[in-house]
Amino acid sequence: MSGIDLNEDHQPIDHMQIDYLRLGYAEFYVQENQFDQQTLDDLADYYWANYGSFLPKDPEARILDVGCGGGQFLRCLEQKGYRSPIGVDISLNMVRLASTVARNSQVDLTEDTERYLKETGPYDAIVIDDVLEHIPKHQTIPFLLSVKEALRPGATLLIKVPNMGALFVGQSRYIDFTHEVGYTQESLHQVLKDIGYVDITLWAPIPPPPNCLTRSLRRALGNFRRAFLSAAIERTLVWAGYSVPKITSELLMAVARKPGQATD
């Protein structure tokens, strides 16, 4: 989780909110995620299945994970042979956690993500995984523009957010107190296109193994039941003549490219 800019040029943010994002969120994050070896390996497979084909082939490529959280994606990059993955977060607790999960990655702490991007770029790829929904709307455009500026020409941006086109959208939208904005396939495409990204593609992610999502069989069965009901409701709505989003998965992924010629 990242992207909160503390510059005076932006609207002021309540300091209690900032303190929670930096400190209190870590406890919630650890409760909602698992860090055993099997889960981390399964998550690496999940990330690679969804992101692998869009990432640079060069093992020396500079790949940045913005809002790196617990470092799971950085660990995936390490397993796939990338020699110097980089992660950044505004939470010291998250940085400490990521440093233990992805021991061969550079993990940085920042108070100003946009300034960090300006000072450390350019990058061959930037990943914003479960981050954009945490950024207030008035900061979204400046944040994505700073990401674009930090990319090399032709380089790739990868995004994952909760999908507001999902039929059971309330869970993913409101499960986390720090969620600020929701995105549909259309609105995410809109904002990326309007600020100059090209070759934008959105898709429903290949789902991770059940143990990456749940802590108990009860929750796993709940996820299965929700998916089954979603499919049944979708068919019913189509039969009744209602418009149904093209992507109804709980999560939404996007890839976009900065204009220009890639170097690899």
N, C-alpha and C positions, 0 to 999 in steps of 0.2 A: 504494500500500500504506500503510495507516495503522491507527488504532484502538488502538495500544498506549498504555495509560494508566500513567503513572509515579507516580500518587498512592500514598501509603503505605497507604491503605485497602485496596488490592488485594494479592494475593499477590506477593511479590518476583519479579522477572524477572532472570535472569542477565544481568549487564552486558555480557558478551561477545556474547550473543545480540542485545541492543539495538544494540551497535556494528555488528554484521554487518547488521542490518536497515537501519541508517542509512547505512552506508558501503559494505560489500561487496556488498550486493544490487544496487546501481546498475550495477555491472559486468556481473552476470548479466543484468539487465534489458535493457541495451543490446545484449548479445549475442543475446538472444532476440527482439528487436524491430527493425523497420526504420523509418527516419525520413526516407527519400527522399520527394520531393514526391508521386509517384504513390501510394505506399503510404499516406501521410497523407490524401490525397484519398479513396482507397478506404475507409479506416477511417472517415472522416467519413460516407460514404454508409452504411456498415455500422451505425454508431451511430444514425444518423437513421432508418434502416429499422426498427430494433428499439425505439428509445426515443422517436422524434419525436412519435408520437401521444399520448404520456402527459405530455409536457412542457408547461408553461404557454405560451400563445400570446403573451403580453406580452413584447416584446423587452427591457423593463426588469426582468423577473422576476429574483429572486435565486436562482440555481441554483448549488449547491455540489457539487463533485466531491471526495469524501473519499478520500484516498489517490490523488491525481491522477497519480502516476507520471510518465510522459513528456509529459503534457499533450495526448494525442491527442483525448480527449473534449472538453476545453476548446476545442481548435481547431475541432472540429465545431460547437460552440455559436457560436463567432465567425463561422464561415462561414454559419450559418443566421440571423445577424442579431441575436443576443443581445449586448447592449451591455456587460454587466459580469459575465461568468462568473467564478467564484471556485473556486480549487483549494487544497487543503491536503495536506501530506505531512509525515512525520516525518524524511524523509531530505533533507539539504541538497543532495545531488547530484541527487535527483529534482526538487527545487524549481528548481534551476538549469536542468536539462534542460527541464522544463515551461515555464519562462519563455522559452526560446528557441523552442519549438514553438508556444506560444500567446502571442504577444507582446502581445495586447490584453486579456489576462486578469489578474486579481489572483491571484498564487500565493503562499501563505503557508507558512511553516515553523512547526511546533509540536512540543513535546515531550509534550503532553497533549491528545489529540484531544477527549476529553470536555469538558475545560475550554474548549477553543477553541469547540466547538459552543455551550456555554452562554453564552459571552461575545459571540459574533458573530451568533447567530440573531435573529429567525426567518428561515427560508428558504421559498421557494415550491416548491422541489424539491431533493432530495438524491440523488445518485447514488453508489453504492458498487460500483464496478466492479473485479472481481478483487481484493477486499480481505477480505471476510468470512472466507475460508478461512485467512487469515494470523493471525487473532485467536484466542488460546487460549480454550477452551470456557468457563472460569470468567469470562472478560471479555466474552463475547458478549452476554449479556443486558444488563449495564450499558451496553455500547456502543450497542446498538440502542435502548435506552430514551433515551439521551442524544440520539441521532439524532431520535427521535420528538419529544422535547421541543423540539428546534431547528426543527421544521417548523411552519409556520402551520397552523391548523385546516383540514382538507380537502386539505392539500398532499400531494405524491406522493413516495414512496421507490422508487427503482429499484435493483435488485441483479443482479449477474452473478457466478456461482461455477462452479467445475468440478462436473459432474454425477456423483454417485456411483451414479446409476442407469444410467450408460452401460455398455455391454457390455464395452468395453475401458477400464475405469476406472483401471487402474494408472498409465497414462501421465499423465493429468491430475492424479491424486492425488499422485503422487510425483515429478513432473518438477521440482518446486521444493522445496528443502530447508526453506523457511520456511512451507510449508503445515502448519497445525495441526489443522484440522477439515474433514471432508467432509460435504456436504449432498446429500440426495435431494430430489425433489419434495415428498415427505411431510414430511421433517424441517424443511425451510426454511419450508413453510407452517405447520407446528406452532409454530415459535419466533416467527414474525411474528404469528400469531393470539393466542398466549398472552400477548404483551406489549401487545396492544391495537390492532394495525393492522387495518384493514378493507379490503374489496374487493380481496382478494389474488388475483392471477392469476399462474400460472407457465407458461412456454412454452419450446420449443426455439428458440433464436435463428436468425434468417435468417443463413446462414453468410457470412462475409466472402469477398472474392475470394482466390484461391489465394496471390497474392503478399503478402497480409497475414499469412499463416500460415507461410510457408516461406521459406527462403533458397536452396533449390535444387530442381531438378526431381525429384531423388531423394526428397526429403522430401515433395514434393507427391504423387508417386505412392504413397508410403507412406500418406499420409492417405487417398487414394482407396481403396487396398486395404483399409485398416482400416474405412472406411465400408461398402465392399462386403461384407466379411466380417461386420460387425455386422448388416447387413440379412439375410444368409443365416442367421446363427446365430439371430437373432430369430425368423425364420419357422420354423426347425427346433424351437426351444423351444416356440413356440405350438402347432405340430403335435403335439409330444410331450406337451402338456398342462401345461407349466410356466407359472408366472406371470411375465410380462414387464412391467417398468416402462412406464408410459404415455409417458414422455419418456426416450429413450435416447441423445440427442445428447450430445456431449462436454461442452458447456456448458449451463447452466441459467439462465434469466432469470426475474425476478420483479418485479411491481409491486404496491405496497400503498399505502394511503392512511391518513393520520392522521384520526381521526374529527373531524367538524365541517364547517362550510360553507366551501368554497373562496371566495377573494376574487375570482377571475377567471372 
